[in-house]
């Protein structure tokens, strides 16, 4: 699919490159003939210096033609292969970046990185060097054999090339084994990449637990598998190419045996013998090229399958097209959830049971409850990060599956628990969701109570936060991500337990500030600290995937249920900390 579509569009590049390549092959045929004629002229005791000079000049001109021809076929063919690599990488990235969250739950980062790097490089070689080898293996072999027979002797040609076709059959035999073992290498590369990415991302955890030995052991295990897979592949290559060289040397030996006798018997000249010897050397490359071509076809086929596998990935449900009236629609954010029972696509465990709730525009709502009670799952479904069954969630009076997910997320600022920041400046991170507000980043930082922290940095808002925001503290990262969400100017803001790294007073102040600065917008706060959300219009208490209590702070305290128990426990803990 990828290769066929590319050839359809850029066939002219390959045609031009093949013309230059064939021209180079034809020029190479004439150089040994020139050399042979010079050798024969040296044996004639007459003044042939001028003729030799002309032949030498001819060789120089041919060499110049070879240089130009090789330059142009590289530009055309190898350039086209690099273009294919560029387009393939971009096509893969464009495809996966639009897939739903379920894809990223199932696929590991290291595996994807291997397909973006190693596999695309293998396909690039297939689209470039394999084409060159194919032309050389067919055309150069044919014209070299014809030149040997026509210019020298067909009998000598037959004996000299007799061992060479064996190289082709040998390549076909080894090619199947190479294909299998190369797939093992690529899989081991993916495993090693996964372990490397995870171990480096979690280096803080490794150091905190002083457990470098476990990570070293795991890394060494995957590295050893990668090494063993490569060694198994190298053994086949190591067996194949010496045999190719042996067959090439055997052809040279036959040439000296048969051709040498023919020179002695005056059936051919010494120049013919030298010419034939050069032709034999030229034939070894196409034969070896045929073997390498088979290898590239096999490895390229394996890489092509792996890339196609990524491109075949589809979202769990097809997104409806974004209509013109949707684009201009005034998003209100009135949600209605009816008897929602849900499990994640990759797991059969039920995480939500018969959940029903209403969210009205301008409200401040709070989800509270134990860890794993289903609070974050509801938030993700409201942002349509995962698909749900029909007739379970309604948005502004329309079933949520009828809305385009991208449209919903353009109008909902969702701040997840994982406070991810890019390796950019603080200003660029805040303005990430809305580049038009690049100069207003400070206003949103003030709303998120992080402005003073930023001003204490030497570079202030131009400070590079480092990979995943490592130069900032946990609380600074969380507040910066909130500032980024506010800069989006969305009609609905979801804070999914994203202030756990700040103290209770700061969290309470931030939420109070948000409510004042974003009047008319809907705010959903998921938090374990009940003091921070006691001013919410409606509080939903989750337990084991169900909403067990709902109401305002005072109403829930009066019920003396789970909420009241949690609230009193937190008050006691605060008093103990103060003492």
N, C-alpha and C positions, 0 to 999 in steps of 0.2 A: 504494500500500500504506500508506504513512505517513499520507497525507491522508485516505484512505477510513476507516481505523481511527479517526482522531481525530474525524472528523465523526460517526461512529457513536456515539461516547461523549459528545461535547459538542455535539450538534446543538441542544439547548435553548438554549445560550448564543447561538448564531447566530440562532435563531428570535426570541429576545427582542430581540436587537440589531436585526434586520431590521424588527421591529414598530416600534421607536422610530425607526428610520431612515425608514420609510414615513410615520410620523406627522409627522416633520420636513418631509418633502417635501410633504405635503398642506398643512401650515401655510404653507409658502413660497408656495403657489399663491394664498392669500387675501391676502397682503400687497400685491402689485401691484394687485389689484382694489380694495382699500381706498384706495390712493394715487390710482388712476384716479377713483374716486368723489369724493374730496376735490377733485381738480382740476376736475371738472365742477361741483361745488357752488360753487366760487369764481367761476364764470362767471354764476351766477344772482344777480341783484340783490335778494335777499331775505335776511333774517336767518337764516342757517343755521349760526351759530357753535356752537350746542349739538350739532347733528348732526355737524359737523366734529370737535368735541371727542370725541364718542363714537367716531368712526372712528379718531381719533388714539390714544385709549385702547386701542381694539381692536388697533392696530398694536403698541403697547407690550406688550400681553398676548401677542400672537403672538410677539414677539421673546423674551419670557420663556420661552414654550413651546419656541421653537427652542433656546434655551440649555440648558434641562433635557434636551430630547430628544437634543441632540448630546452632552451629557455622558454620558447613559446608553448610547447606542449605541457610544460610544467604549469605555466600561467593558466592555460585553459583547463586541463584535467585536474591537477591538484587544487587549483583555485576553485573549481566547481565542487570538489570534494569538501573543501573548507566551508564553502557556502552551504552545502548540504548539512554539515555539522552545525553551523550557526542556526539554520532554520529548524533543524530537528530539536535542538536544545530549547529554542524559543517556543516551539510548538508544544513540547512537553510541559514547559513551565506554564504557558497560557492555559493548558488543559487542566493541570492539577490544581492551579490556584483558584479555579472556579468549581472544584468539586466540594461536596459537603464534608462536614466534620467527620463522618464515619470513615471516609477514606484515610484520613490522618490518624484515626484511632487504630486502623488495621495495618498500615504501612509504616515501616521504620525509616527514620531519616537516613541512616547509613546506607540502606538498600537503595533508596531513591538517589542518593548522591553517586553511588557506583554506576547507576544507569545514566546519569547525567554526564559523567566523566568517562569512565573506562569503556562503557558500551558504545557511546557516541563516537569515541575515538576509533573503535574497531570498525564501526560502520563507515567512518570517514576513510579509513584505509581501503575498505571494500569499494567505495565509490571513486577512489583515486588510483592508488597503486595497483589494485586488482584489475582495473580497466587497462592500465599500461601493460601489465603482465599478460593479460589475455591477448592483446594485439601482438605483443612480441612472441608469445608462445605459438601463435598461428601464423602470422604473416612473416616474421623474421625467420622462423624455421623453414617455411616454404621457399622463400627467395634464397636463403643460404644454401639449402640442398640443391636447388636449381642451379645456382652459381657454381657450386662445386662440380656438379655433373657437366655443365656446359663449358666452363672455362678450363677444367682439368681432365677428369676421367670419371665416367659413371661407375665403373667397376670399383675403383678406389673409394668413391663416395659411398657405395653400398656397404663395403666392409667397414669403413670408418664409422658410419653412423649406426651400425648394427646394435651396439649396446644401449644407445641413447633412448629408444622408445620404452625400454624397461623402466626408465625414470618416471614416465607418465603413469604406468600401471602401479608402480610402487607408491606414487603420490595418492592415487585413488584408494589404495589399501589403507595407508596410514591416515588419510583424511577423516575417515569415520571415527577412528580412535581419537584423533585430535579434537574433533567436534565434541565428543563426550567429555573429554578431560578439560577442555576449555570451559565448558559450562560449570564444571566443578570448581575451576579457578575463580570464575565470576561470582559464584555463590559464596565462596570463601572470602572473597574481597568484600562482599556485602556484609557478611558476618563480622569481619574485622572492622569495617567502617562503623557498624552499629556500636560495637563495644567501645571503640575509640571515642565516638561522639558522646555516648552516654557517660563514660568515665571522666571525660573532660568537663562535661556539663555538670556532673555531680562531684567535682573535685572537692568542694567544701565539705560535703558529707563524708567523703573518704578521709579527709584530714581530721575532721572533728572526731571520728571514731578510730583514728589511727589504724586504719585497716588497709594500708597500701598493699600488704601481702596478698589479700584476697583479690584485689583488682589486678595485681601483677600476675597472679596465677590464672585468672580468667583471660587476661590479655594474651599471656603466653600460650594458653591453650588455643585461642582463635588464631594467633599468629603462626603457631605450629601447623594448624590445619591448612592455612594459606600457603605456608612453605611446602608442605607435603604435596598439596595439589599442584603447585608449580613444578616441583621436582618430577612428578608423574608425567606432566606435560613435556618437560625438558627431556626426559628420557626418550620419548617418542621422537622429538625433534633431533635429539642427539644421535639417535639410531638412523634416522632418515637421511640427514644431510651428509654424513660421512659416506653412506652408500651411494648417494648421488655423485659425490666427488670421486669415489672409486670407479663408477661407471664412466665418468668423464675421462679419468686417467686411462681407463681401459681402451677407450676410443683413440686416445693419443698413442697408446702402445701399438694398437692395430695399424694405425697410420704409419708409424715408424717401421713396422714389420713389412707390411704390404707396399707402402709408398716408397720405403727405402730401396727395396728390391727393384721397383719400377724405375727409380732414378738410375740405379746401377745398370739396368738393362736398357736405359735410354728410352723407356716408354713415356716418361714424363721428364720435364726439366726440373732442376733444383728450385727454380722460381715457382714452378707449379706446386712442388712439395711444400715450400714455405707458405704459399698461398693457402693450400689445403689445411695446413696446420693452424693457420689463423682462423679459417672458417670453422674448424672443429672447436676452437676456443669460443667463437661466437655462438656456436650451437649449444654449448653447455649452459649458457645463461637462459635461453628460452626454455630448455628442459627443466632447469631448476626453477625458472619462473612459473612453469606449469605446476610444479610441486607446491611452491609458495602460494600460487593462485588457489589451489585446492584448500590449503590451510586457511587462507583469508575467507574463502567462501564458507567454510565450515564455522570458523569463529564469528564471521560477520552474520551468518544465519542465526547463531545462538544469540548474539547481541540484538539482532533485529527482533527476534521473538520477545526478548525481555522488554524492549522499548515499546513494541506494539501492545504488550500486556498492560503497560501503564496507560497508553492512549485509549485502550478499550475500557478502562475503568469509567463507570458511570455513576451519577448520584443515585441514591436510593429511590428518589422520585423526581420526575421531570418537572422542572420549574415552568410555570406558565409565562408566556411572553409578557414583557412589561408594556402595557398599553399606554397610549398617549394620555388618556384620562387619569391613569395611575400616576404618571410622572408629575402631572399638575395637581394631583389630589392633595388636599390639606389633611395631612396625617393627624389623627386625634389621639390614637392609642387607647381606645376603649376595648378592652379584652373581656371575653366571656369564656370561661373554661367549664365544660360540662362533663361530669363523670369520666374524667381522664384516667385511664389505666395505661401504664407505659413501661416498656423495657427497652434498653439500648439495643440497636441492631446487632451488635457484636456479642450480646450477652442476653440470656433468656431470663435472668433474674428480674422479677418485677420490682421497680423502684418507686412507682407511683400507683396508688390504688384509689379509684373513685374520687379523684380530686375535682372539686368544683369551687370556682371563685370568680368574682367580677372585679375589674379594674377600670376606674373611670378617669377621664382626663383631669389633670390638675391635682390628683390625690398623691399623698405620700403614704406608701404601703411598706410593711415590714414582714419579712419571713424569718422566723426564729425556730430553733429546734436543735436537736442533737446532730452531730456529724453523721452524714449518710442518711438523713431522714427525707431527702428528696427536694430540698429547697433550691439548690443550684440547677437541678434538672428542669424544674419549672421555668427558671429564668432563661435557660438555653432554648427551651421550646418557644418561649415568647419571642425570642430573637430569630426563631426558625433556623437554628443551627442544626437541628435534626428534624426529619419529617415525622408527622403523627397521623394517626388514622383520621379519616374524615368525620366531620360533625363532632369533634372534641374541643377544638379551639376556634373561636371566632374573633376577628379583629375588625372593629368599626362596622359590625353587622354583617361581615362577609367571612365565609369559611377561610381559615388561614392558608389552606393549600391553594386557594384561588389567587392569593397574593404572591408576587415574585419575592423570593427571599432577600434578594439584594435590595429591593425597595424598602422592605421592612428594616433591614440593618442600616440603611441610609438614614432612617428616622429614629433609630433606637441606639443610644450610646450604651454599650455593654462593657462593663469593666470586670474582667474575670479575676479569679483568685490569683492566677499566675500573672504577676505584674511585669510583663515583658516590655523592655525598651530596646530600641535599635541602637547600633553603634553610630549615633549621630550626636549633634549638639542637643542640649536640653531644649532650646528654642525649636529646633526641627522636630524633636519628638512631640512636643506639645502641639505644634501646628501640623502634625502628620495627617490628621483627619480633615483638615481644612487649610490648605496652603494660602488661601486668601487672607487668613488671619495671622500670618507670620509675624507681623509687627505688633499684634495684640496679645502675644503669648503671656506677657507679664500680668495682664488682667486676669487671665484664667488661672495662673499660678497663685495669685492672691486669693482667689475664690477657693482654691484647694489648700490654702494655708501652707504653701511651700515656697513662696516668694522670698521670704527672709533667709531661708536655708540656701537658696540659689545665689542670692546676693553675697553670701559669705564665701563662695567659691572664687578663686583668683580670676577665672575667665567668665564668671557669672553665667549668663544664659548661653554663652558660646562654649561652655564646658562640654567636652566629649564624654559621654556617659560610659563608654566602653561596652564590651560585649555583654548583652542582656542587662545593661545598667549596673555593672559591678562596682563602678566608682561611687555610686550612691548607696546610702543606707537603705534598709528595708522600708522604713517609713517614708523616706524621700522618694523612693521608687513608686510606692503606692500612691502618694499624693500627686506625683508627676503624671501617672497614668490617669488619675481623676481629672487633672487639668487638661489632659489630651481629650478626654471624653467630653468635657464641657466645651472645649473649642469646636467640637463638632456641631454645636448648636442644635442638637436633636430635640425632638418633642418629648422623648422619654429617656430617662437615665436609669440604668440598672447597675447597682453597686453590689457585686457578688462577694461579700466577705473580703473586700479589698482594703480594709483598714485595720487588719489584725496586728500590724507591726507598730501601730501608734497606740498611745495610752487612751484610756476611756474618755478623759476630758477632751483630748484633741479630736477624737472621733466624733464626740457629741457636738463639739464646736463646728467641725467641718460640715456635718449633716445639717446643723441649724443654719449655717451660712449658705449652704446649697439651696435650702428651702426658700430663703429670703431672696437669693439672687436669681432663682429660676421659677418665679411665680408663674402659674398657668401651665407648667410642665409637670409631667408625671414622674415621680421618683420612687423606685423600688429598692429598698435596702435589705440586704441579707446580712445578718450579723448575729454573733453569739453574745454580744454585750447588750443586755436589755435596756440599760440606762440610755444608750445612744439612740434608741428607737421609740422611746416611750411617748414621744410627741406625734407619732404616726397617726394618720386618720384611721387606719385599719391594720391590725397585727394578726398574722396567720401563724399559728403554732403547728409545726410539722412533727410527726412521730411515725417512724416506720412507713414512710411513703403516703401518709394520710394527714389531712388537716383535722386535728383533734380539737382545736379551739380557735376562735376568731373574735375580734372585737377591739375596742380601745384599751389602753393601758389600765385604766381604773376598772373597766368592766371585767377584764381578765383577772385582776387581783381579787375582785369580789368572788369570782367563781372558785377560787382556791384549788385550782387544778395544776396542771404541769407548768404553766406560765408562772403562777404565783410561787411555786416551789423553786423554779429556776431563778426568779428574781430575788427571793429572800436568800438563797444560797450565795448569789453574787454579792449582795450587800454585806453578808457576813465575811466573805473573802476580802472585800475591800477594807473593812474595819480591821481585820487581822493584819493586813498589809500595812495599814497606817500605824498600828501599834508596833 
